[in-house]
Amino acid sequence: MSDICDHATSAADHTALLGRLKRIEGQVRGVAGMIETERYCIDILTQISAIKSALTAVEREVLKSHADHCVENALASGDIEDQRQKFAELIDVALRRPV
């Protein structure tokens, strides 16, 4: 049992996620610039909403990868403790999300 999953996420998947995160990073810098230049509040809020949506999409992909590889490997291993840990991690993440 470990905090690192032995999974087969491809380099292409990592590259895609990193690309998304770099775009989000640029969007956040853009919002900071909008605030510095005192742009219209609704324009700023619109950009913040877009950032939140983009982060949710990244979160969804990471969660899917975790379920497809880490949880699946724990189930296949027969290690009850590892299975419980992976399930508990998913529940913890789900309960932390705002409703």
NUTILUM-628002 format. One line per field, with one value per atom (N, C-alpha, C, O): residue number from 1; residue in three letters; atom name; x, y, z. Coordinates in nm, 3 decimals. Atoms other than C-alpha are relative to their C-alpha. Layout:
pos: NUM, ...
code: ALA, ...
site: CA, ...
px: X, ...
py: Y, ...
pz: Z, ...
***
This chain:
pos: 1, 1, 1, 1, 2, 2, 2, 2, 3, 3, 3, 3, 4, 4, 4, 4, 5, 5, 5, 5, 6, 6, 6, 6, 7, 7, 7, 7, 8, 8, 8, 8, 9, 9, 9, 9, 10, 10, 10, 10, 11, 11, 11, 11, 12, 12, 12, 12, 13, 13, 13, 13, 14, 14, 14, 14, 15, 15, 15, 15, 16, 16, 16, 16, 17, 17, 17, 17, 18, 18, 18, 18, 19, 19, 19, 19, 20, 20, 20, 20, 21, 21, 21, 21, 22, 22, 22, 22, 23, 23, 23, 23, 24, 24, 24, 24, 25, 25, 25, 25, 26, 26, 26, 26, 27, 27, 27, 27, 28, 28, 28, 28, 29, 29, 29, 29, 30, 30, 30, 30, 31, 31, 31, 31, 32, 32, 32, 32, 33, 33, 33, 33, 34, 34, 34, 34, 35, 35, 35, 35, 36, 36, 36, 36, 37, 37, 37, 37, 38, 38, 38, 38, 39, 39, 39, 39, 40, 40, 40, 40, 41, 41, 41, 41, 42, 42, 42, 42, 43, 43, 43, 43, 44, 44, 44, 44, 45, 45, 45, 45, 46, 46, 46, 46, 47, 47, 47, 47, 48, 48, 48, 48, 49, 49, 49, 49, 50, 50, 50, 50, 51, 51, 51, 51, 52, 52, 52, 52, 53, 53, 53, 53, 54, 54, 54, 54, 55, 55, 55, 55, 56, 56, 56, 56, 57, 57, 57, 57, 58, 58, 58, 58, 59, 59, 59, 59, 60, 60, 60, 60, 61, 61, 61, 61, 62, 62, 62, 62, 63, 63, 63, 63, 64, 64, 64, 64, 65, 65, 65, 65, 66, 66, 66, 66, 67, 67, 67, 67, 68, 68, 68, 68, 69, 69, 69, 69, 70, 70, 70, 70, 71, 71, 71, 71, 72, 72, 72, 72, 73, 73, 73, 73, 74, 74, 74, 74, 75, 75, 75, 75, 76, 76, 76, 76, 77, 77, 77, 77, 78, 78, 78, 78, 79, 79, 79, 79, 80, 80, 80, 80, 81, 81, 81, 81, 82, 82, 82, 82, 83, 83, 83, 83, 84, 84, 84, 84, 85, 85, 85, 85, 86, 86, 86, 86, 87, 87, 87, 87, 88, 88, 88, 88, 89, 89, 89, 89, 90, 90, 90, 90, 91, 91, 91, 91, 92, 92, 92, 92, 93, 93, 93, 93, 94, 94, 94, 94, 95, 95, 95, 95, 96, 96, 96, 96, 97, 97, 97, 97, 98, 98, 98, 98, 99, 99, 99, 99
code: MET, MET, MET, MET, SER, SER, SER, SER, ASP, ASP, ASP, ASP, ILE, ILE, ILE, ILE, CYS, CYS, CYS, CYS, ASP, ASP, ASP, ASP, HIS, HIS, HIS, HIS, ALA, ALA, ALA, ALA, THR, THR, THR, THR, SER, SER, SER, SER, ALA, ALA, ALA, ALA, ALA, ALA, ALA, ALA, ASP, ASP, ASP, ASP, HIS, HIS, HIS, HIS, THR, THR, THR, THR, ALA, ALA, ALA, ALA, LEU, LEU, LEU, LEU, LEU, LEU, LEU, LEU, GLY, GLY, GLY, GLY, ARG, ARG, ARG, ARG, LEU, LEU, LEU, LEU, LYS, LYS, LYS, LYS, ARG, ARG, ARG, ARG, ILE, ILE, ILE, ILE, GLU, GLU, GLU, GLU, GLY, GLY, GLY, GLY, GLN, GLN, GLN, GLN, VAL, VAL, VAL, VAL, ARG, ARG, ARG, ARG, GLY, GLY, GLY, GLY, VAL, VAL, VAL, VAL, ALA, ALA, ALA, ALA, GLY, GLY, GLY, GLY, MET, MET, MET, MET, ILE, ILE, ILE, ILE, GLU, GLU, GLU, GLU, THR, THR, THR, THR, GLU, GLU, GLU, GLU, ARG, ARG, ARG, ARG, TYR, TYR, TYR, TYR, CYS, CYS, CYS, CYS, ILE, ILE, ILE, ILE, ASP, ASP, ASP, ASP, ILE, ILE, ILE, ILE, LEU, LEU, LEU, LEU, THR, THR, THR, THR, GLN, GLN, GLN, GLN, ILE, ILE, ILE, ILE, SER, SER, SER, SER, ALA, ALA, ALA, ALA, ILE, ILE, ILE, ILE, LYS, LYS, LYS, LYS, SER, SER, SER, SER, ALA, ALA, ALA, ALA, LEU, LEU, LEU, LEU, THR, THR, THR, THR, ALA, ALA, ALA, ALA, VAL, VAL, VAL, VAL, GLU, GLU, GLU, GLU, ARG, ARG, ARG, ARG, GLU, GLU, GLU, GLU, VAL, VAL, VAL, VAL, LEU, LEU, LEU, LEU, LYS, LYS, LYS, LYS, SER, SER, SER, SER, HIS, HIS, HIS, HIS, ALA, ALA, ALA, ALA, ASP, ASP, ASP, ASP, HIS, HIS, HIS, HIS, CYS, CYS, CYS, CYS, VAL, VAL, VAL, VAL, GLU, GLU, GLU, GLU, ASN, ASN, ASN, ASN, ALA, ALA, ALA, ALA, LEU, LEU, LEU, LEU, ALA, ALA, ALA, ALA, SER, SER, SER, SER, GLY, GLY, GLY, GLY, ASP, ASP, ASP, ASP, ILE, ILE, ILE, ILE, GLU, GLU, GLU, GLU, ASP, ASP, ASP, ASP, GLN, GLN, GLN, GLN, ARG, ARG, ARG, ARG, GLN, GLN, GLN, GLN, LYS, LYS, LYS, LYS, PHE, PHE, PHE, PHE, ALA, ALA, ALA, ALA, GLU, GLU, GLU, GLU, LEU, LEU, LEU, LEU, ILE, ILE, ILE, ILE, ASP, ASP, ASP, ASP, VAL, VAL, VAL, VAL, ALA, ALA, ALA, ALA, LEU, LEU, LEU, LEU, ARG, ARG, ARG, ARG, ARG, ARG, ARG, ARG, PRO, PRO, PRO, PRO, VAL, VAL, VAL, VAL
site: N, CA, C, O, N, CA, C, O, N, CA, C, O, N, CA, C, O, N, CA, C, O, N, CA, C, O, N, CA, C, O, N, CA, C, O, N, CA, C, O, N, CA, C, O, N, CA, C, O, N, CA, C, O, N, CA, C, O, N, CA, C, O, N, CA, C, O, N, CA, C, O, N, CA, C, O, N, CA, C, O, N, CA, C, O, N, CA, C, O, N, CA, C, O, N, CA, C, O, N, CA, C, O, N, CA, C, O, N, CA, C, O, N, CA, C, O, N, CA, C, O, N, CA, C, O, N, CA, C, O, N, CA, C, O, N, CA, C, O, N, CA, C, O, N, CA, C, O, N, CA, C, O, N, CA, C, O, N, CA, C, O, N, CA, C, O, N, CA, C, O, N, CA, C, O, N, CA, C, O, N, CA, C, O, N, CA, C, O, N, CA, C, O, N, CA, C, O, N, CA, C, O, N, CA, C, O, N, CA, C, O, N, CA, C, O, N, CA, C, O, N, CA, C, O, N, CA, C, O, N, CA, C, O, N, CA, C, O, N, CA, C, O, N, CA, C, O, N, CA, C, O, N, CA, C, O, N, CA, C, O, N, CA, C, O, N, CA, C, O, N, CA, C, O, N, CA, C, O, N, CA, C, O, N, CA, C, O, N, CA, C, O, N, CA, C, O, N, CA, C, O, N, CA, C, O, N, CA, C, O, N, CA, C, O, N, CA, C, O, N, CA, C, O, N, CA, C, O, N, CA, C, O, N, CA, C, O, N, CA, C, O, N, CA, C, O, N, CA, C, O, N, CA, C, O, N, CA, C, O, N, CA, C, O, N, CA, C, O, N, CA, C, O, N, CA, C, O, N, CA, C, O, N, CA, C, O, N, CA, C, O, N, CA, C, O, N, CA, C, O, N, CA, C, O, N, CA, C, O, N, CA, C, O, N, CA, C, O, N, CA, C, O, N, CA, C, O, N, CA, C, O, N, CA, C, O, N, CA, C, O, N, CA, C, O
px: 0.086, 0.000, 0.090, 0.181, -0.082, 0.145, -0.084, -0.196, 0.068, 0.051, 0.017, -0.048, -0.025, 0.180, -0.063, -0.037, 0.065, -0.029, 0.094, 0.164, -0.071, 0.136, -0.100, -0.174, 0.098, -0.063, 0.067, 0.184, -0.054, -0.018, -0.050, -0.080, 0.039, -0.116, 0.109, 0.227, -0.099, 0.051, 0.061, 0.005, -0.066, 0.292, -0.089, -0.090, 0.092, 0.037, -0.109, -0.147, 0.100, -0.222, 0.058, -0.006, -0.066, 0.024, 0.023, 0.001, -0.024, 0.114, -0.128, -0.128, 0.129, -0.253, -0.044, -0.089, 0.038, -0.321, 0.088, 0.039, -0.091, -0.013, -0.032, -0.023, 0.040, -0.121, -0.123, -0.129, 0.120, -0.462, 0.035, -0.015, -0.038, -0.303, 0.077, 0.062, -0.072, -0.072, -0.097, -0.078, 0.102, -0.374, -0.075, -0.102, 0.069, -0.549, 0.089, 0.042, -0.095, -0.237, -0.002, -0.001, 0.007, -0.249, -0.130, -0.131, 0.129, -0.617, 0.004, -0.049, -0.008, -0.543, 0.083, 0.046, -0.080, -0.269, -0.082, -0.072, 0.086, -0.517, -0.100, -0.124, 0.095, -0.769, 0.072, 0.018, -0.077, -0.499, 0.021, 0.008, -0.016, -0.430, -0.130, -0.130, 0.130, -0.800, -0.029, -0.083, 0.022, -0.816, 0.092, 0.050, -0.095, -0.504, -0.047, -0.028, 0.045, -0.657, -0.146, -0.206, 0.135, -0.993, -0.106, -0.190, 0.100, -1.192, -0.135, -0.145, 0.138, -1.567, -0.016, 0.030, 0.012, -1.659, -0.060, -0.013, 0.065, -1.885, 0.098, 0.095, -0.102, -1.601, 0.096, 0.134, -0.090, -1.376, -0.068, -0.008, 0.074, -1.642, -0.019, -0.016, 0.015, -1.696, 0.128, 0.123, -0.127, -1.327, 0.026, 0.080, -0.015, -1.322, -0.086, -0.042, 0.087, -1.615, 0.063, 0.055, -0.066, -1.424, 0.116, 0.139, -0.113, -1.121, -0.051, 0.006, 0.057, -1.335, -0.045, -0.024, 0.044, -1.486, 0.119, 0.115, -0.119, -1.143, 0.067, 0.112, -0.056, -1.014, -0.085, -0.032, 0.089, -1.319, 0.025, 0.020, -0.029, -1.240, 0.131, 0.139, -0.126, -0.881, -0.022, 0.026, 0.031, -1.007, -0.069, -0.037, 0.074, -1.245, 0.094, 0.080, -0.094, -0.963, 0.093, 0.121, -0.088, -0.735, -0.078, -0.026, 0.084, -1.020, -0.027, -0.021, 0.024, -1.100, 0.126, 0.116, -0.125, -0.734, 0.022, 0.065, -0.015, -0.726, -0.090, -0.047, 0.093, -1.034, 0.042, 0.036, -0.037, -0.913, 0.126, 0.142, -0.128, -0.570, 0.021, 0.037, -0.035, -0.513, -0.105, -0.070, 0.107, -0.851, -0.011, -0.025, 0.008, -0.864, 0.114, 0.091, -0.113, -0.515, -0.020, 0.015, 0.024, -0.615, -0.103, -0.088, 0.102, -0.923, 0.060, 0.033, -0.060, -0.722, 0.104, 0.128, -0.107, -0.451, -0.052, 0.021, 0.055, -0.684, 0.040, 0.002, -0.045, -0.524, -0.116, -0.142, 0.118, -0.824, 0.033, -0.044, -0.038, -0.640, 0.020, -0.025, -0.021, -0.532, -0.133, -0.154, 0.133, -0.887, -0.076, -0.136, 0.068, -1.027, 0.060, -0.012, -0.066, -0.767, -0.040, -0.073, 0.035, -0.839, -0.145, -0.176, 0.140, -1.214, -0.016, -0.089, 0.008, -1.169, 0.053, -0.002, -0.053, -0.957, -0.104, -0.121, 0.104, -1.234, -0.113, -0.161, 0.106, -1.494, 0.046, -0.030, -0.054, -1.271, -0.001, -0.040, -0.001, -1.227, -0.142, -0.169, 0.139, -1.599, -0.065, -0.140, 0.061, -1.695, 0.060, -0.003, -0.063, -1.451, -0.056, -0.043, 0.050, -1.620, -0.123, -0.210, 0.120, -1.870, -0.119, -0.105, 0.121, -2.225, -0.070, -0.174
py: -0.118, 0.000, 0.123, 0.135, -0.121, 0.339, 0.117, 0.100, -0.120, 0.695, 0.020, 0.105, -0.011, 0.647, -0.119, -0.234, 0.107, 0.448, -0.052, 0.025, 0.060, 0.207, -0.009, -0.107, 0.001, 0.299, 0.029, 0.066, -0.010, 0.321, 0.125, 0.119, -0.123, 0.680, 0.036, 0.039, -0.023, 0.766, 0.139, 0.230, -0.130, 1.049, 0.099, 0.218, -0.088, 1.189, 0.055, 0.171, -0.045, 1.203, 0.106, 0.207, -0.099, 1.385, 0.130, 0.238, -0.120, 1.625, 0.079, 0.202, -0.068, 1.701, 0.071, 0.185, -0.062, 1.766, 0.121, 0.225, -0.113, 1.985, 0.117, 0.232, -0.105, 2.179, 0.074, 0.197, -0.063, 2.240, 0.088, 0.200, -0.077, 2.354, 0.127, 0.230, -0.120, 2.594, 0.104, 0.224, -0.094, 2.747, 0.064, 0.183, -0.052, 2.781, 0.101, 0.206, -0.093, 2.943, 0.135, 0.241, -0.123, 3.196, 0.075, 0.198, -0.065, 3.261, 0.070, 0.180, -0.061, 3.329, 0.128, 0.230, -0.122, 3.574, 0.107, 0.226, -0.095, 3.735, 0.067, 0.187, -0.057, 3.782, 0.097, 0.203, -0.094, 3.939, 0.131, 0.239, -0.120, 4.180, 0.079, 0.202, -0.067, 4.254, 0.078, 0.189, -0.068, 4.341, 0.122, 0.229, -0.113, 4.557, 0.117, 0.233, -0.106, 4.752, 0.040, 0.114, -0.036, 4.775, -0.026, 0.060, 0.039, 4.592, -0.019, -0.031, 0.015, 4.554, -0.131, -0.237, 0.114, 4.316, -0.123, -0.235, 0.114, 4.097, -0.069, -0.191, 0.061, 4.042, -0.084, -0.194, 0.074, 3.934, -0.127, -0.235, 0.116, 3.704, -0.105, -0.225, 0.093, 3.551, -0.081, -0.201, 0.069, 3.468, -0.095, -0.204, 0.087, 3.325, -0.126, -0.236, 0.114, 3.102, -0.095, -0.217, 0.083, 2.980, -0.077, -0.193, 0.066, 2.902, -0.116, -0.225, 0.105, 2.705, -0.119, -0.234, 0.108, 2.505, -0.078, -0.201, 0.065, 2.432, -0.086, -0.197, 0.079, 2.316, -0.123, -0.230, 0.114, 2.093, -0.107, -0.226, 0.096, 1.932, -0.074, -0.195, 0.065, 1.863, -0.095, -0.208, 0.084, 1.728, -0.129, -0.237, 0.116, 1.496, -0.100, -0.221, 0.089, 1.357, -0.072, -0.190, 0.062, 1.296, -0.104, -0.211, 0.094, 1.130, -0.125, -0.236, 0.113, 0.911, -0.087, -0.209, 0.074, 0.812, -0.078, -0.193, 0.068, 0.730, -0.123, -0.230, 0.112, 0.510, -0.109, -0.228, 0.096, 0.346, -0.078, -0.191, 0.065, 0.262, -0.035, -0.152, 0.022, 0.304, -0.086, -0.183, 0.076, 0.178, -0.138, -0.238, 0.129, -0.093, -0.094, -0.212, 0.081, -0.214, -0.049, -0.163, 0.040, -0.219, -0.114, -0.209, 0.106, -0.428, -0.131, -0.238, 0.119, -0.669, -0.064, -0.184, 0.051, -0.704, -0.095, -0.182, 0.081, -0.863, 0.052, -0.007, -0.060, -0.642, 0.082, 0.194, -0.065, -0.551, 0.138, 0.232, -0.129, -0.271, 0.105, 0.219, -0.093, -0.112, 0.038, 0.154, -0.027, -0.143, 0.101, 0.195, -0.091, 0.027, 0.140, 0.240, -0.130, 0.304, 0.075, 0.193, -0.066, 0.378, 0.047, 0.157, -0.039, 0.382, 0.119, 0.213, -0.110, 0.608, 0.130, 0.237, -0.119, 0.847, 0.062, 0.184, -0.051, 0.876, 0.067, 0.173, -0.059, 0.942, 0.133, 0.230, -0.125, 1.206, 0.111, 0.224, -0.100, 1.386, 0.044, 0.163, -0.032, 1.367, 0.088, 0.179, -0.077, 1.506, 0.139, 0.228, -0.133, 1.798, 0.095, 0.216, -0.085, 1.926, 0.078, 0.023, -0.077, 2.206, -0.053, -0.098, 0.049, 2.110, 0.110, 0.087
pz: 0.000, 0.000, 0.000, 0.082, 0.004, -0.099, -0.049, -0.098, 0.048, -0.183, -0.149, -0.209, 0.142, -0.535, -0.069, -0.032, 0.075, -0.779, -0.108, -0.174, 0.112, -1.016, -0.114, -0.126, 0.110, -1.322, -0.132, -0.139, 0.136, -1.693, -0.073, -0.192, 0.066, -1.762, -0.099, -0.066, 0.105, -2.088, 0.010, 0.071, 0.006, -2.146, -0.073, -0.040, 0.072, -2.390, 0.092, 0.082, -0.097, -2.111, 0.092, 0.121, -0.087, -1.885, -0.075, -0.021, 0.081, -2.165, -0.019, -0.009, 0.018, -2.228, 0.128, 0.124, -0.128, -1.859, 0.030, 0.073, -0.024, -1.827, -0.092, -0.050, 0.093, -2.135, 0.050, 0.045, -0.057, -1.981, 0.119, 0.131, -0.119, -1.656, -0.036, 0.029, 0.044, -1.838, -0.056, -0.035, 0.049, -2.015, 0.117, 0.116, -0.119, -1.679, 0.070, 0.114, -0.062, -1.536, -0.074, -0.011, 0.079, -1.821, 0.024, 0.031, -0.029, -1.754, 0.135, 0.149, -0.134, -1.386, -0.007, 0.053, 0.017, -1.482, -0.071, -0.039, 0.070, -1.720, 0.093, 0.082, -0.097, -1.439, 0.092, 0.124, -0.083, -1.222, -0.075, -0.017, 0.082, -1.506, -0.012, -0.011, 0.008, -1.538, 0.128, 0.124, -0.128, -1.170, 0.011, 0.055, -0.005, -1.194, -0.086, -0.048, 0.091, -1.484, 0.025, -0.052, -0.044, -1.304, -0.108, -0.136, 0.100, -1.571, 0.067, 0.189, -0.045, -1.541, 0.078, 0.033, -0.091, -1.256, -0.067, -0.044, 0.065, -1.471, -0.095, -0.107, 0.087, -1.720, 0.083, 0.042, -0.089, -1.433, 0.050, 0.048, -0.050, -1.290, -0.109, -0.082, 0.112, -1.634, -0.020, -0.042, 0.015, -1.659, 0.117, 0.097, -0.117, -1.306, -0.018, 0.013, 0.026, -1.400, -0.103, -0.088, 0.102, -1.707, 0.062, 0.028, -0.068, -1.489, 0.085, 0.083, -0.085, -1.245, -0.085, -0.046, 0.089, -1.532, -0.054, -0.062, 0.053, -1.676, 0.108, 0.079, -0.110, -1.336, 0.029, 0.059, -0.020, -1.295, -0.105, -0.075, 0.107, -1.631, 0.028, 0.005, -0.034, -1.520, 0.118, 0.116, -0.116, -1.188, -0.044, 0.004, 0.050, -1.373, -0.067, -0.047, 0.069, -1.587, 0.099, 0.083, -0.101, -1.286, 0.080, 0.109, -0.074, -1.097, -0.083, -0.031, 0.089, -1.397, -0.009, -0.005, 0.006, -1.424, 0.129, 0.126, -0.130, -1.052, 0.006, 0.049, -0.003, -1.085, -0.099, -0.067, 0.104, -1.407, 0.032, -0.014, -0.024, -1.275, 0.147, 0.181, -0.141, -0.902, 0.071, 0.137, -0.066, -0.779, -0.064, 0.006, 0.070, -1.045, 0.044, 0.066, -0.045, -0.944, 0.143, 0.175, -0.139, -0.577, 0.004, 0.081, 0.004, -0.658, -0.052, 0.003, 0.059, -0.873, 0.093, 0.085, -0.087, -0.606, 0.107, 0.155, -0.109, -0.353, 0.137, 0.238, -0.126, -0.085, 0.059, 0.014, -0.059, 0.130, 0.056, 0.038, -0.059, 0.312, -0.110, -0.096, 0.112, -0.018, -0.063, -0.098, 0.056, -0.152, 0.087, 0.036, -0.093, 0.158, -0.007, -0.005, 0.006, 0.137, -0.126, -0.120, 0.127, -0.230, 0.002, -0.045, -0.010, -0.163, 0.094, 0.063, -0.096, 0.142, -0.061, -0.035, 0.066, -0.066, -0.093, -0.095, 0.090, -0.325, 0.077, 0.037, -0.083, -0.055, 0.057, 0.057, -0.056, 0.107, -0.104, -0.075, 0.106, -0.224, -0.033, -0.050, 0.034, -0.301, 0.107, 0.075, -0.109, 0.041, 0.015, 0.072, -0.006, 0.011, -0.103, -0.087, 0.108, -0.304, 0.045, 0.113, -0.033, -0.264, -0.079, -0.192, 0.065, -0.347, -0.075, -0.136
***
